[in-house]
């Protein structure tokens, strides 16, 4: 299992930027996929961006060209750089990790992102 701690959320005006961080601890070598998900008020939790152990990256269509997922293995940290933020990006953002063969799935506590118009 792994533990995930997010930070970096906040209030920003439309067009602004934020960088979310997710610090990973525990059985890091057992992680196959890491990602960021978002959950807006009254909505389901949806994937925003994922990165696999071999660095394959996928983005939701709504964030392509605006958000960038990356990781720093030396710091055991995954980032989500969010540029060109829109009010519809307002949500709680969760860091997620999934083990090989789906042996486990872990979630962070979430960090609130609010974009004002």
N, CA, C and O atoms as a MOPAC input file, in Angstrom:
PM7 MOZYME 1SCF
protein

 N      0.84000 1    -1.18700 1     0.00000 1
 C      0.00000 1     0.00000 1     0.00000 1
 C      0.87900 1     1.24400 1     0.00000 1
 O      2.05400 1     1.21000 1     0.36700 1
 N      0.26200 1     2.34100 1    -0.42600 1
 C      0.96700 1     3.61000 1    -0.42300 1
 C      0.08700 1     4.65700 1     0.23700 1
 O     -1.12900 1     4.50400 1     0.35200 1
 N      0.74300 1     5.72600 1     0.66600 1
 C      0.04300 1     6.85800 1     1.23700 1
 C      0.29100 1     8.06600 1     0.34400 1
 O      1.39600 1     8.27400 1    -0.15600 1
 N     -0.75600 1     8.85300 1     0.15500 1
 C     -0.69800 1     9.99500 1    -0.75800 1
 C     -1.13900 1    11.25000 1    -0.01100 1
 O     -2.15800 1    11.25300 1     0.68000 1
 N     -0.35500 1    12.31100 1    -0.16200 1
 C     -0.69600 1    13.58400 1     0.47600 1
 C     -0.61400 1    14.68700 1    -0.56900 1
 O      0.45700 1    14.97000 1    -1.10600 1
 N     -1.76600 1    15.31300 1    -0.85400 1
 C     -1.81900 1    16.37500 1    -1.85500 1
 C     -1.63600 1    17.74200 1    -1.21200 1
 O     -1.87600 1    17.92900 1    -0.02000 1
 N     -1.20900 1    18.67800 1    -2.02700 1
 C     -1.14400 1    20.08100 1    -1.62500 1
 C     -1.16200 1    20.92900 1    -2.88800 1
 O     -0.98800 1    20.42600 1    -3.99800 1
 N     -1.37700 1    22.23600 1    -2.69400 1
 C     -1.27100 1    23.15700 1    -3.81100 1
 C     -2.57400 1    23.73800 1    -4.30800 1
 O     -2.57300 1    24.60000 1    -5.18700 1
 N     -3.69300 1    23.27800 1    -3.75700 1
 C     -4.96100 1    23.85600 1    -4.17900 1
 C     -5.12600 1    25.27400 1    -3.67000 1
 O     -4.30800 1    25.77600 1    -2.89900 1
 N     -6.20100 1    25.91300 1    -4.11600 1
 C     -6.45800 1    27.27000 1    -3.66900 1
 C     -7.46400 1    27.96100 1    -4.54700 1
 O     -8.13400 1    27.34200 1    -5.37400 1
 N     -7.55600 1    29.26800 1    -4.35000 1
 C     -8.47100 1    30.11500 1    -5.11000 1
 C     -7.66600 1    30.89800 1    -6.13700 1
 O     -6.65400 1    31.51700 1    -5.80700 1
 N     -8.12500 1    30.86500 1    -7.38100 1
 C     -7.43000 1    31.55900 1    -8.45400 1
 C     -8.44800 1    32.13200 1    -9.42200 1
 O     -9.54400 1    31.59100 1    -9.56500 1
 N     -8.09800 1    33.20600 1   -10.07700 1
 C     -8.98600 1    33.78400 1   -11.08200 1
 C     -8.88900 1    33.00100 1   -12.38500 1
 O     -7.88200 1    32.34700 1   -12.66000 1
 N     -9.93100 1    33.07700 1   -13.16600 1
 C     -9.94100 1    32.42300 1   -14.47400 1
 C     -8.73500 1    32.89000 1   -15.28900 1
 O     -8.39700 1    34.07300 1   -15.31700 1
 N     -8.10200 1    31.92500 1   -15.94900 1
 C     -6.89000 1    32.20300 1   -16.70800 1
 C     -5.61500 1    32.00800 1   -15.92000 1
 O     -4.52200 1    32.00700 1   -16.48500 1
 N     -5.75000 1    31.84300 1   -14.62000 1
 C     -4.58700 1    31.67900 1   -13.76200 1
 C     -4.05100 1    30.26100 1   -13.75300 1
 O     -4.52100 1    29.39300 1   -14.48900 1
 N     -3.05100 1    30.04400 1   -12.89900 1
 C     -2.37100 1    28.74900 1   -12.83100 1
 C     -2.23100 1    28.28100 1   -11.38700 1
 O     -2.16600 1    29.08200 1   -10.45400 1
 N     -2.18800 1    26.98600 1   -11.23700 1
 C     -1.88000 1    26.35300 1    -9.96200 1
 C     -1.05100 1    25.10500 1   -10.24500 1
 O     -1.15700 1    24.51300 1   -11.31900 1
 N     -0.23000 1    24.71000 1    -9.28400 1
 C      0.46500 1    23.43700 1    -9.38700 1
 C      0.13400 1    22.59400 1    -8.16100 1
 O      0.41000 1    22.97700 1    -7.02400 1
 N     -0.46000 1    21.44600 1    -8.42200 1
 C     -0.77000 1    20.50200 1    -7.35900 1
 C      0.39300 1    19.52000 1    -7.20000 1
 O      1.03900 1    19.12800 1    -8.17200 1
 N      0.63400 1    19.13900 1    -5.95500 1
 C      1.68200 1    18.16300 1    -5.65500 1
 C      1.08900 1    16.99200 1    -4.89500 1
 O      0.16400 1    17.16300 1    -4.10100 1
 N      1.61400 1    15.81800 1    -5.13600 1
 C      1.19500 1    14.60900 1    -4.42600 1
 C      2.45400 1    13.87300 1    -3.98800 1
 O      3.18400 1    13.32300 1    -4.81300 1
 N      2.69600 1    13.86900 1    -2.69100 1
 C      3.85400 1    13.16800 1    -2.14800 1
 C      3.45500 1    11.73800 1    -1.82500 1
 O      2.44900 1    11.49400 1    -1.15900 1
 N      4.25100 1    10.80600 1    -2.30100 1
 C      3.95500 1     9.38100 1    -2.17300 1
 C      4.89700 1     8.73900 1    -1.15600 1
 O      6.10200 1     8.99000 1    -1.16900 1
 N      4.34200 1     7.91500 1    -0.28300 1
 C      5.17200 1     7.14400 1     0.64200 1
 C      4.63900 1     5.72300 1     0.71200 1
 O      3.49500 1     5.45700 1     0.34100 1
 N      5.47400 1     4.81700 1     1.19100 1
 C      5.07000 1     3.42100 1     1.27400 1
 C      5.72800 1     2.59400 1     0.19500 1
 O      6.88300 1     2.83100 1    -0.16000 1
 N      4.99600 1     1.62100 1    -0.33200 1
 C      5.52100 1     0.67300 1    -1.32400 1
 C      5.49100 1     1.29900 1    -2.71800 1
 O      4.68700 1     0.92100 1    -3.57000 1
 N      6.38100 1     2.25900 1    -2.92600 1
 C      6.36700 1     3.04700 1    -4.16000 1
 C      6.64000 1     2.17800 1    -5.38900 1
 O      6.05300 1     2.40100 1    -6.44800 1
 N      7.52300 1     1.19400 1    -5.25400 1
 C      7.87700 1     0.34400 1    -6.39400 1
 C      6.71200 1    -0.54200 1    -6.84000 1
 O      6.77300 1    -1.14500 1    -7.91200 1
 N      5.65800 1    -0.62700 1    -6.03700 1
 C      4.50800 1    -1.45100 1    -6.40300 1
 C      3.45600 1    -0.68300 1    -7.20700 1
 O      2.43300 1    -1.24700 1    -7.59600 1
 N      3.71200 1     0.61600 1    -7.45600 1
 C      2.74400 1     1.44900 1    -8.16300 1
 C      2.88900 1     1.27000 1    -9.67700 1
 O      3.99500 1     1.33600 1   -10.21500 1
 N      1.77100 1     1.04400 1   -10.34900 1
 C      1.75200 1     0.94600 1   -11.80800 1
 C      1.28500 1     2.24700 1   -12.45300 1
 O      1.86400 1     2.70800 1   -13.43700 1
 N      0.23900 1     2.82700 1   -11.89000 1
 C     -0.34000 1     4.03100 1   -12.47400 1
 C     -0.59700 1     5.04900 1   -11.37000 1
 O     -1.08000 1     4.70900 1   -10.29000 1
 N     -0.26400 1     6.29800 1   -11.66100 1
 C     -0.65000 1     7.39400 1   -10.77200 1
 C     -1.45300 1     8.39200 1   -11.57500 1
 O     -1.28200 1     8.53400 1   -12.78600 1
 N     -2.33700 1     9.08400 1   -10.86600 1
 C     -3.16500 1    10.02400 1   -11.59200 1
 C     -3.80200 1    11.05200 1   -10.69900 1
 O     -3.73000 1    10.98800 1    -9.47200 1
 N     -4.43000 1    12.00500 1   -11.36000 1
 C     -5.22300 1    13.03000 1   -10.69600 1
 C     -6.66600 1    12.90000 1   -11.16000 1
 O     -6.93900 1    12.72400 1   -12.34700 1
 N     -7.57900 1    12.98800 1   -10.20900 1
 C     -9.00800 1    12.95300 1   -10.47600 1
 C     -9.62100 1    14.21600 1    -9.88700 1
 O     -9.05500 1    14.83700 1    -8.98700 1
 N    -10.79000 1    14.58600 1   -10.41100 1
 C    -11.48700 1    15.73000 1    -9.84300 1
 C    -12.94600 1    15.37400 1    -9.60700 1
 O    -13.53800 1    14.55600 1   -10.31000 1
 N    -13.50100 1    16.02300 1    -8.58600 1
 C    -14.90700 1    15.81100 1    -8.24300 1
 C    -15.52500 1    17.15500 1    -7.91900 1
 O    -15.23900 1    17.75900 1    -6.88500 1
 N    -16.39300 1    17.62100 1    -8.83900 1
 C    -17.09500 1    18.86500 1    -8.61100 1
 C    -18.32400 1    18.64300 1    -7.75700 1
 O    -18.71300 1    17.50000 1    -7.52100 1
 N    -18.94500 1    19.71900 1    -7.28700 1
 C    -20.13200 1    19.58800 1    -6.44200 1
 C    -21.23900 1    18.80900 1    -7.14500 1
 O    -21.64800 1    19.16000 1    -8.25100 1
 N    -21.71700 1    17.75300 1    -6.49800 1
 C    -22.79500 1    16.95700 1    -7.05200 1
 C    -22.41500 1    16.11700 1    -8.24800 1
 O    -23.28300 1    15.58800 1    -8.94200 1
 N    -21.11200 1    15.98800 1    -8.49600 1
 C    -20.66200 1    15.21700 1    -9.66500 1
 C    -19.87000 1    13.99300 1    -9.21900 1
 O    -19.46100 1    13.89100 1    -8.06200 1
 N    -19.66300 1    13.08400 1   -10.13400 1
 C    -18.83700 1    11.92200 1    -9.84200 1
 C    -17.36600 1    12.29100 1    -9.96700 1
 O    -17.01900 1    13.33000 1   -10.52900 1
 N    -16.51600 1    11.43600 1    -9.43900 1
 C    -15.08200 1    11.64700 1    -9.50900 1
 C    -14.57000 1    11.15500 1   -10.86500 1
 O    -14.73900 1     9.98600 1   -11.21000 1
 N    -13.95300 1    12.04300 1   -11.61900 1
 C    -13.52000 1    11.73000 1   -12.97400 1
 C    -12.00800 1    11.86100 1   -13.11200 1
 O    -11.39600 1    12.68000 1   -12.42700 1
 N    -11.40200 1    11.07200 1   -13.98200 1
 C     -9.96000 1    11.18500 1   -14.21500 1
 C     -9.61700 1    12.48400 1   -14.94700 1
 O    -10.33600 1    12.91100 1   -15.85100 1
 N     -8.53200 1    13.09000 1   -14.54700 1
 C     -8.02100 1    14.30000 1   -15.19300 1
 C     -6.76500 1    13.96200 1   -16.00000 1
 O     -6.65000 1    14.32300 1   -17.17100 1
 N     -5.83800 1    13.27100 1   -15.36100 1
 C     -4.58000 1    12.90900 1   -16.02000 1
 C     -3.98000 1    11.71200 1   -15.31200 1
 O     -4.08400 1    11.58200 1   -14.09300 1
 N     -3.34900 1    10.83400 1   -16.08800 1
 C     -2.68800 1     9.66300 1   -15.50700 1
 C     -1.30300 1     9.50300 1   -16.11200 1
 O     -1.05100 1     9.91600 1   -17.24400 1
 N     -0.41800 1     8.90000 1   -15.34200 1
 C      0.93900 1     8.59800 1   -15.80900 1
 C      1.30400 1     7.21000 1   -15.30100 1
 O      1.14500 1     6.91000 1   -14.11800 1
 N      1.79300 1     6.36800 1   -16.20300 1
 C      2.12500 1     5.00100 1   -15.82500 1
 C      3.60000 1     4.89300 1   -15.42700 1
 O      4.36900 1     5.84600 1   -15.55300 1
 N      3.96700 1     3.71100 1   -14.94600 1
 C      5.34500 1     3.48600 1   -14.51600 1
 C      6.32100 1     3.60200 1   -15.68200 1
 O      7.50100 1     3.88500 1   -15.47600 1
 N      5.83600 1     3.38400 1   -16.90800 1
 C      6.71800 1     3.55600 1   -18.07400 1
 C      6.47400 1     4.89600 1   -18.76500 1
 O      6.81300 1     5.08100 1   -19.93400 1
 N      5.87800 1     5.82700 1   -18.01500 1
 C      5.72100 1     7.23100 1   -18.43200 1
 C      4.71100 1     7.45100 1   -19.55200 1
 O      4.76800 1     8.47200 1   -20.23600 1
 N      3.80000 1     6.52600 1   -19.74900 1
 C      2.70500 1     6.76700 1   -20.67400 1
 C      1.70200 1     7.70800 1   -20.00100 1
 O      1.31000 1     7.48200 1   -18.85600 1
 N      1.29000 1     8.75500 1   -20.70800 1
 C      0.44100 1     9.80200 1   -20.12700 1
 C     -0.86600 1     9.91700 1   -20.89700 1
 O     -0.89300 1     9.83000 1   -22.12500 1
 N     -1.94700 1    10.11500 1   -20.15100 1
 C     -3.24300 1    10.37500 1   -20.75300 1
 C     -3.91000 1    11.54400 1   -20.03500 1
 O     -3.75100 1    11.73400 1   -18.83000 1
 N     -4.65900 1    12.31600 1   -20.81200 1
 C     -5.40100 1    13.45700 1   -20.27300 1
 C     -6.87200 1    13.36700 1   -20.66500 1
 O     -7.22600 1    12.83100 1   -21.71500 1
 N     -7.71300 1    13.90500 1   -19.79400 1
 C     -9.10400 1    14.11000 1   -20.16900 1
 C     -9.14300 1    15.15800 1   -21.28000 1
 O     -8.32300 1    16.07600 1   -21.30600 1
 N    -10.09600 1    15.01600 1   -22.19300 1
 C    -10.18200 1    15.95700 1   -23.31500 1
 C    -10.32300 1    17.40400 1   -22.83500 1
 O     -9.82400 1    18.33100 1   -23.47200 1
 N    -11.00100 1    17.58100 1   -21.71600 1
 C    -11.29100 1    18.93400 1   -21.23300 1
 C    -10.04800 1    19.67900 1   -20.75200 1
 O    -10.08300 1    20.90100 1   -20.60700 1
 N     -8.94600 1    18.95900 1   -20.50000 1
 C     -7.75200 1    19.63000 1   -19.96100 1
 C     -6.56400 1    19.56100 1   -20.89600 1
 O     -5.51000 1    20.12500 1   -20.60200 1
 N     -6.71700 1    18.87600 1   -22.01800 1
 C     -5.59900 1    18.75600 1   -22.96100 1
 C     -5.13400 1    20.13600 1   -23.41400 1
 O     -5.93700 1    20.99700 1   -23.77300 1
 N     -3.82000 1    20.32100 1   -23.38900 1
 C     -3.24800 1    21.60100 1   -23.77000 1
 C     -3.18900 1    22.61000 1   -22.64300 1
 O     -2.55500 1    23.65500 1   -22.78800 1
 N     -3.83700 1    22.32200 1   -21.51800 1
 C     -3.82800 1    23.25700 1   -20.38000 1
 C     -3.13600 1    22.65800 1   -19.14400 1
 O     -2.43600 1    23.36500 1   -18.41900 1
 N     -3.33300 1    21.37900 1   -18.91400 1
 C     -2.77400 1    20.71500 1   -17.73600 1
 C     -1.62000 1    19.80500 1   -18.15500 1
 O     -1.60500 1    19.26000 1   -19.25900 1
 N     -0.65800 1    19.65700 1   -17.24900 1
 C      0.47200 1    18.76800 1   -17.48400 1
 C      0.75300 1    17.95000 1   -16.22700 1
 O      0.94400 1    18.50200 1   -15.14300 1
 N      0.77500 1    16.63200 1   -16.38600 1
 C      1.13100 1    15.74600 1   -15.27900 1
 C      2.60700 1    15.37100 1   -15.41000 1
 O      3.10000 1    15.13000 1   -16.51200 1
 N      3.29400 1    15.32500 1   -14.29200 1
 C      4.70400 1    14.94700 1   -14.31100 1
 C      5.06000 1    14.33300 1   -12.97000 1
 O      4.27700 1    14.39200 1   -12.02200 1
 N      6.23300 1    13.74800 1   -12.89400 1
 C      6.66400 1    13.17900 1   -11.62200 1
 C      8.15400 1    13.38800 1   -11.43900 1
 O      8.92000 1    13.46800 1   -12.39900 1
 N      8.53800 1    13.47200 1   -10.18100 1
 C      9.93800 1    13.58200 1    -9.79600 1
 C     10.23100 1    12.37700 1    -8.91200 1
 O      9.89000 1    12.37500 1    -7.72900 1
 N     10.86400 1    11.35000 1    -9.48300 1
 C     11.08900 1    10.11400 1    -8.73500 1
 C     11.99600 1    10.34000 1    -7.52800 1
 O     11.84900 1     9.67100 1    -6.50400 1
 N     12.92600 1    11.27500 1    -7.64500 1
 C     13.84000 1    11.54100 1    -6.53600 1
 C     13.09300 1    12.10200 1    -5.32800 1
 O     13.50000 1    11.89700 1    -4.18400 1
 N     11.99600 1    12.81000 1    -5.59500 1
 C     11.21700 1    13.41200 1    -4.51500 1
 C      9.95500 1    12.61900 1    -4.21100 1
 O      9.17000 1    13.01700 1    -3.35100 1
 N      9.74800 1    11.49600 1    -4.90600 1
 C      8.53000 1    10.69200 1    -4.71900 1
 C      7.27700 1    11.55600 1    -4.82500 1
 O      6.36300 1    11.44800 1    -4.00700 1
 N      7.24700 1    12.39900 1    -5.82700 1
 C      6.17300 1    13.37200 1    -5.96600 1
 C      5.64400 1    13.38300 1    -7.39600 1
 O      6.40400 1    13.32000 1    -8.36300 1
 N      4.32800 1    13.46500 1    -7.49900 1
 C      3.64900 1    13.63900 1    -8.78400 1
 C      3.00700 1    15.02500 1    -8.77700 1
 O      2.44300 1    15.45800 1    -7.77200 1
 N      3.10200 1    15.70400 1    -9.90400 1
 C      2.59500 1    17.07400 1   -10.01400 1
 C      1.48400 1    17.15400 1   -11.05200 1
 O      1.39600 1    16.33500 1   -11.96700 1
 N      0.64700 1    18.15700 1   -10.88100 1
 C     -0.31500 1    18.52100 1   -11.90600 1
 C     -0.21400 1    20.03500 1   -12.09200 1
 O     -0.69300 1    20.80900 1   -11.26300 1
 N      0.41100 1    20.44000 1   -13.18700 1
 C      0.48800 1    21.86200 1   -13.52000 1
 C     -0.78000 1    22.24300 1   -14.26700 1
 O     -1.09600 1    21.66700 1   -15.30800 1
 N     -1.49600 1    23.21000 1   -13.73200 1
 C     -2.78900 1    23.59400 1   -14.26900 1
 C     -2.69400 1    25.03800 1   -14.75400 1
 O     -2.57200 1    25.96200 1   -13.95000 1
 N     -2.75100 1    25.22500 1   -16.05400 1
 C     -2.69800 1    26.55900 1   -16.66200 1
 C     -4.02500 1    26.87100 1   -17.34400 1
 O     -4.80600 1    25.97000 1   -17.65100 1
 N     -4.26900 1    28.14700 1   -17.57500 1
 C     -5.49300 1    28.53000 1   -18.25700 1
 C     -6.73500 1    28.03000 1   -17.53900 1
 O     -7.67400 1    27.54900 1   -18.17500 1
 N     -6.74300 1    28.14100 1   -16.22100 1
 C     -7.85700 1    27.59800 1   -15.44500 1
 C     -9.17700 1    28.28100 1   -15.77200 1
 O     -9.23300 1    29.48200 1   -16.03800 1
 N    -10.23000 1    27.48300 1   -15.74300 1
 C    -11.58400 1    27.94200 1   -16.04400 1
 C    -12.47400 1    27.69600 1   -14.82400 1
 O    -12.17900 1    26.82400 1   -14.00600 1
 N    -13.55500 1    28.46000 1   -14.70100 1
 C    -14.46500 1    28.21600 1   -13.57000 1
 C    -14.96000 1    26.77100 1   -13.50200 1
 O    -15.18700 1    26.24400 1   -12.41300 1
 N    -15.12400 1    26.13900 1   -14.64500 1
 C    -15.58800 1    24.75300 1   -14.65200 1
 C    -14.53500 1    23.76100 1   -14.15300 1
 O    -14.84200 1    22.58400 1   -13.96200 1
 N    -13.30600 1    24.21800 1   -13.94100 1
 C    -12.28200 1    23.35900 1   -13.33700 1
 C    -12.42300 1    23.29100 1   -11.81900 1
 O    -11.73500 1    22.51100 1   -11.16100 1
 N    -13.31600 1    24.10900 1   -11.26700 1
 C    -13.52500 1    24.10700 1    -9.81700 1
 C    -13.95700 1    22.73000 1    -9.34400 1
 O    -14.94800 1    22.18200 1    -9.82500 1
 N    -13.20800 1    22.17300 1    -8.39600 1
 C    -13.47300 1    20.81900 1    -7.91100 1
 C    -12.48900 1    20.50000 1    -6.79500 1
 O    -11.53500 1    21.24000 1    -6.55400 1
 N    -12.73600 1    19.39800 1    -6.12900 1
 C    -11.72400 1    18.80000 1    -5.25100 1
 C    -10.88900 1    17.86500 1    -6.11800 1
 O    -11.42700 1    17.01800 1    -6.83100 1
 N     -9.57800 1    18.02500 1    -6.05100 1
 C     -8.66800 1    17.21500 1    -6.85000 1
 C     -8.01100 1    16.16900 1    -5.95200 1
 O     -7.48100 1    16.48000 1    -4.88500 1
 N     -8.06200 1    14.93600 1    -6.41100 1
 C     -7.53900 1    13.80200 1    -5.64500 1
 C     -6.37900 1    13.14200 1    -6.38800 1
 O     -6.42700 1    12.94700 1    -7.60200 1
 N     -5.36300 1    12.81300 1    -5.64600 1
 C     -4.26700 1    12.00400 1    -6.16800 1
 C     -4.63400 1    10.53300 1    -6.00300 1
 O     -5.24600 1    10.14200 1    -5.00900 1
 N     -4.25800 1     9.73500 1    -6.97400 1
 C     -4.64700 1     8.32300 1    -6.98500 1
 C     -3.45900 1     7.47000 1    -7.40000 1
 O     -2.66600 1     7.87000 1    -8.25200 1
 N     -3.34000 1     6.30000 1    -6.79900 1
 C     -2.30100 1     5.33800 1    -7.16700 1
 C     -2.92100 1     3.95900 1    -7.28200 1
 O     -3.76600 1     3.57200 1    -6.47500 1
 N     -2.49100 1     3.22900 1    -8.29200 1
 C     -2.97700 1     1.86200 1    -8.47700 1
 C     -1.78400 1     0.93200 1    -8.63700 1
 O     -0.84200 1     1.22600 1    -9.37300 1
 N     -1.83900 1    -0.18000 1    -7.94600 1
 C     -0.74800 1    -1.14000 1    -7.98900 1
 C     -0.80500 1    -2.02200 1    -9.22400 1
 O     -1.81700 1    -2.06300 1    -9.92400 1
 N      0.28100 1    -2.72300 1    -9.48400 1
 C      0.30900 1    -3.68800 1   -10.58200 1
 C     -0.77200 1    -4.74900 1   -10.35900 1
 O     -1.03000 1    -5.17200 1    -9.23200 1
 N     -1.40100 1    -5.17100 1   -11.47600 1
 C     -2.48500 1    -6.15600 1   -11.43400 1
 C     -3.61100 1    -5.70400 1   -10.51100 1
 O     -4.34400 1    -6.51700 1    -9.94900 1
 N     -3.72800 1    -4.37000 1   -10.36900 1
 C     -4.77000 1    -3.77800 1    -9.52700 1
 C     -4.74700 1    -4.35000 1    -8.11000 1
 O     -5.79200 1    -4.52900 1    -7.48400 1
 N     -3.55500 1    -4.62900 1    -7.62100 1
 C     -3.41400 1    -5.21400 1    -6.29400 1
 C     -3.93000 1    -4.27700 1    -5.20600 1
 O     -4.39000 1    -4.72800 1    -4.15700 1
 N     -3.85300 1    -2.97900 1    -5.46000 1
 C     -4.39100 1    -2.00700 1    -4.50900 1
 C     -4.72600 1    -0.72300 1    -5.24400 1
 O     -4.26800 1    -0.48700 1    -6.36200 1
 N     -5.52500 1     0.09400 1    -4.59800 1
 C     -5.80900 1     1.43300 1    -5.08700 1
 C     -5.82700 1     2.35700 1    -3.88000 1
 O     -6.43500 1     2.03500 1    -2.85900 1
 N     -5.17400 1     3.48700 1    -3.98900 1
 C     -5.06500 1     4.42300 1    -2.87100 1
 C     -5.46000 1     5.82000 1    -3.33000 1
 O     -5.22800 1     6.20500 1    -4.47600 1
 N     -6.06000 1     6.56700 1    -2.41400 1
 C     -6.48300 1     7.94500 1    -2.66900 1
 C     -5.88500 1     8.87900 1    -1.62400 1
 O     -5.71800 1     8.51500 1    -0.46000 1
 N     -5.57200 1    10.08000 1    -2.06700 1
 C     -5.22200 1    11.12400 1    -1.12800 1
 C     -6.46900 1    11.73700 1    -0.52800 1
 O     -7.58900 1    11.32200 1    -0.82600 1
 N     -6.26200 1    12.72800 1     0.32300 1
 C     -7.38900 1    13.33600 1     1.02500 1
 C     -8.09200 1    14.39500 1     0.18800 1
 O     -9.19600 1    14.82100 1     0.52900 1
 N     -7.47600 1    14.81800 1    -0.88800 1
 C     -8.07100 1    15.81100 1    -1.77400 1
 C     -7.62000 1    17.21800 1    -1.44400 1
 O     -7.31000 1    17.53900 1    -0.29700 1
 N     -7.58900 1    18.05100 1    -2.47300 1
 C     -7.26400 1    19.46200 1    -2.29300 1
 C     -8.22300 1    20.28300 1    -3.15900 1
 O     -8.45200 1    19.96400 1    -4.32600 1
 N     -8.77300 1    21.33300 1    -2.57400 1
 C     -9.80200 1    22.12500 1    -3.24400 1
 C     -9.17100 1    23.11500 1    -4.21400 1
 O     -8.23400 1    23.83600 1    -3.87200 1
 N     -9.70700 1    23.13300 1    -5.42600 1
 C     -9.33400 1    24.13800 1    -6.42100 1
 C    -10.58900 1    24.92600 1    -6.77200 1
 O    -11.59500 1    24.35000 1    -7.18700 1
 N    -10.52800 1    26.23600 1    -6.60500 1
 C    -11.66000 1    27.09100 1    -6.90800 1
 C    -11.20900 1    28.16100 1    -7.89600 1
 O    -10.25100 1    28.89300 1    -7.64700 1
 N    -11.91300 1    28.23800 1    -9.01500 1
 C    -11.57400 1    29.20100 1   -10.05100 1
 C    -12.71400 1    30.20300 1   -10.17000 1
 O    -13.84400 1    29.83000 1   -10.48700 1
 N    -12.42300 1    31.45100 1    -9.92000 1
 C    -13.44400 1    32.50000 1    -9.99100 1
 C    -13.45700 1    33.12700 1   -11.37500 1
 O    -12.43200 1    33.21900 1   -12.05000 1
 N    -14.63800 1    33.55300 1   -11.77400 1
 C    -14.79200 1    34.15500 1   -13.11200 1
 C    -14.55300 1    35.65600 1   -13.08000 1
 O    -14.64200 1    36.31700 1   -14.11500 1

